[in-house]
Amino acid sequence: MKKAIFAGGCFWCMVQPFDTQPGIEKVVAGYTGGTVADPTYEQVASHTTGHTEAVEITYDPAVISYAQLVEIYWRQTDPTDAMGQFQDRGDSYRPVIFVNDDDERAVAEASKAQLAASGRFDQPIVTKIEVAQTFYPAEDEHQDFYNKNAWRYAIEEQGGREQFIQKKWQN
């Protein structure tokens, strides 16, 4: 098993797209980067810790490749918005692909270049690719949110993400 970390706005909305794929053992919502060990949701939401909401994906590379995970990631985010995603604004919601090694960086950089060259977006692709740092799981109430709080998850998805994905990726 391997692990991958992606940030794309609210971590509630980043779990389900990965969680439903073959080869995914688990997806954990949490925080990475920043200057505080074991931050709380309230601390991260204050935008004072430097953390980014993210998901840590444990996957079987014999079933799903890192490149496939990166492709799933692009289809969940607005890669042209550096300071948040949809209704979620601020540095804790920035889009980032966190890489664990040079191989992951090469895959992420190539995929980003391919997306930029595709003409799908009229603005530059600004998603960062950064070295993975310590990942801190979020509190229990944030785990598996799309299943435990389906009505609230649906409201979050309707905050622009769902429409954006349909417009940019369902064609």
VEXDREN-2710 file (C-alpha; in Angstrom, 1 decimal):
% VEXDREN-2710
k/r/px/py/pz
1/MET/0.0/0.0/0.0
2/LYS/1.1/3.6/-0.7
3/LYS/-0.2/7.0/0.4
4/ALA/-1.0/10.1/-1.5
5/ILE/-2.1/13.5/-0.2
6/PHE/-4.2/16.0/-2.1
7/ALA/-5.8/19.3/-1.2
8/GLY/-8.7/20.8/-3.1
9/GLY/-10.8/23.0/-0.9
10/CYS/-13.1/21.6/1.7
11/PHE/-11.8/18.1/2.7
12/TRP/-15.4/16.9/3.0
13/CYS/-15.8/17.2/-0.8
14/MET/-12.5/15.5/-1.5
15/VAL/-13.2/12.2/0.2
16/GLN/-16.0/10.7/-1.8
17/PRO/-14.4/10.9/-5.3
18/PHE/-11.5/8.8/-4.2
19/ASP/-13.3/6.6/-1.6
20/THR/-15.4/5.1/-4.3
21/GLN/-12.6/3.9/-6.5
22/PRO/-11.3/0.3/-6.8
23/GLY/-7.9/-0.1/-5.1
24/ILE/-8.5/2.6/-2.4
25/GLU/-8.2/1.2/1.1
26/LYS/-9.1/4.4/2.9
27/VAL/-9.4/8.1/2.6
28/VAL/-8.7/10.3/5.7
29/ALA/-9.7/14.0/5.9
30/GLY/-7.1/16.1/7.7
31/TYR/-4.6/18.9/7.7
32/THR/-1.0/19.2/6.4
33/GLY/1.6/21.9/6.3
34/GLY/1.5/24.6/8.9
35/THR/3.3/25.3/12.2
36/VAL/1.1/23.7/14.8
37/ALA/1.3/20.0/15.7
38/ASP/-2.0/18.2/15.8
39/PRO/-4.1/21.2/14.9
40/THR/-7.9/21.3/15.5
41/TYR/-10.5/22.2/12.9
42/GLU/-11.1/25.5/14.7
43/GLN/-7.3/26.4/14.6
44/VAL/-7.1/25.6/10.9
45/ALA/-10.3/27.5/10.1
46/SER/-8.8/30.6/11.8
47/HIS/-6.3/30.7/9.0
48/THR/-3.4/31.3/11.5
49/THR/-1.7/27.9/11.5
50/GLY/-0.6/27.7/7.8
51/HIS/-2.3/24.3/7.4
52/THR/-4.2/23.2/4.4
53/GLU/-7.3/20.9/4.5
54/ALA/-6.4/17.8/2.6
55/VAL/-7.1/14.1/2.2
56/GLU/-4.6/11.2/2.7
57/ILE/-5.4/8.3/0.5
58/THR/-4.1/4.8/1.2
59/TYR/-4.2/2.8/-2.1
60/ASP/-2.9/-0.3/-3.7
61/PRO/-0.7/0.7/-6.7
62/ALA/-1.3/-2.7/-8.3
63/VAL/-5.0/-1.7/-8.7
64/ILE/-4.9/2.1/-9.1
65/SER/-1.8/4.1/-10.1
66/TYR/-0.7/7.4/-8.7
67/ALA/-1.3/8.9/-12.2
68/GLN/-4.9/7.8/-12.0
69/LEU/-5.2/9.4/-8.6
70/VAL/-3.9/12.7/-10.0
71/GLU/-6.4/12.5/-12.9
72/ILE/-9.2/12.0/-10.4
73/TYR/-7.9/14.9/-8.4
74/TRP/-8.0/17.4/-11.3
75/ARG/-11.6/16.5/-11.9
76/GLN/-12.6/17.7/-8.4
77/THR/-10.9/21.1/-8.3
78/ASP/-10.7/24.4/-10.1
79/PRO/-6.9/24.4/-10.9
80/THR/-7.0/28.0/-11.9
81/ASP/-8.0/29.3/-8.4
82/ALA/-5.0/29.5/-6.1
83/MET/-6.7/30.9/-2.9
84/GLY/-9.6/28.5/-2.3
85/GLN/-12.0/26.3/-4.1
86/PHE/-15.6/27.4/-4.9
87/GLN/-17.3/28.9/-1.8
88/ASP/-14.3/27.9/0.4
89/ARG/-11.9/30.8/0.5
90/GLY/-8.4/31.3/2.0
91/ASP/-5.1/29.5/2.2
92/SER/-6.4/26.5/4.1
93/TYR/-8.5/25.6/1.0
94/ARG/-5.8/26.1/-1.6
95/PRO/-5.3/23.4/-4.2
96/VAL/-2.1/21.4/-3.8
97/ILE/-0.8/18.0/-4.9
98/PHE/1.6/16.9/-2.1
99/VAL/4.3/14.6/-3.4
100/ASN/6.2/12.0/-1.5
101/ASP/9.1/11.5/-3.9
102/ASP/10.6/12.4/-7.3
103/ASP/8.5/9.8/-9.1
104/GLU/5.3/11.4/-7.8
105/ARG/6.6/14.8/-8.6
106/ALA/7.3/13.8/-12.2
107/VAL/3.8/12.3/-12.6
108/ALA/2.2/15.4/-11.1
109/GLU/4.2/17.9/-13.1
110/ALA/3.6/16.0/-16.4
111/SER/-0.1/15.8/-15.7
112/LYS/-0.2/19.5/-14.8
113/ALA/1.6/20.4/-18.1
114/GLN/-0.8/18.2/-20.1
115/LEU/-3.8/19.9/-18.4
116/ALA/-2.4/23.3/-19.2
117/ALA/-1.8/22.4/-22.8
118/SER/-5.3/20.9/-23.2
119/GLY/-7.0/24.2/-23.6
120/ARG/-9.7/23.1/-21.2
121/PHE/-9.1/26.2/-19.1
122/ASP/-8.7/29.8/-20.3
123/GLN/-6.6/30.8/-17.2
124/PRO/-3.2/29.4/-16.1
125/ILE/-3.1/26.2/-14.0
126/VAL/-2.0/27.5/-10.6
127/THR/-2.3/24.3/-8.4
128/LYS/0.9/23.9/-6.5
129/ILE/2.9/20.8/-6.3
130/GLU/4.7/20.6/-3.0
131/VAL/6.7/18.1/-0.9
132/ALA/4.4/16.2/1.5
133/GLN/4.6/17.2/5.1
134/THR/3.2/15.6/8.3
135/PHE/-0.5/14.8/7.8
136/TYR/-2.8/15.2/10.8
137/PRO/-6.1/13.4/10.7
138/ALA/-9.1/15.6/11.4
139/GLU/-11.5/15.0/14.2
140/ASP/-13.9/12.1/13.9
141/GLU/-16.9/14.2/12.9
142/HIS/-15.0/15.2/9.7
143/GLN/-14.3/11.6/8.6
144/ASP/-16.6/9.9/6.1
145/PHE/-18.7/13.1/6.1
146/TYR/-20.4/12.4/2.8
147/ASN/-22.0/9.3/4.3
148/LYS/-22.6/10.5/7.9
149/ASN/-24.0/13.9/6.9
150/ALA/-25.4/13.4/3.4
151/TRP/-27.7/16.4/3.5
152/ARG/-25.0/18.8/4.6
153/TYR/-22.5/17.3/2.1
154/ALA/-25.0/17.9/-0.7
155/ILE/-25.3/21.5/0.3
156/GLU/-21.5/21.9/0.3
157/GLU/-21.3/20.2/-3.2
158/GLN/-23.9/22.7/-4.5
159/GLY/-21.7/25.6/-3.5
160/GLY/-20.3/25.7/-7.0
161/ARG/-18.1/22.6/-7.1
162/GLU/-20.8/20.3/-8.7
163/GLN/-21.7/22.9/-11.4
164/PHE/-18.0/23.6/-12.2
165/ILE/-17.3/19.9/-12.5
166/GLN/-20.2/19.4/-14.8
167/LYS/-19.3/22.3/-16.9
168/LYS/-15.6/21.6/-17.2
169/TRP/-15.4/17.8/-17.2
170/GLN/-18.8/16.3/-18.3
171/ASN/-18.4/17.3/-21.9
END
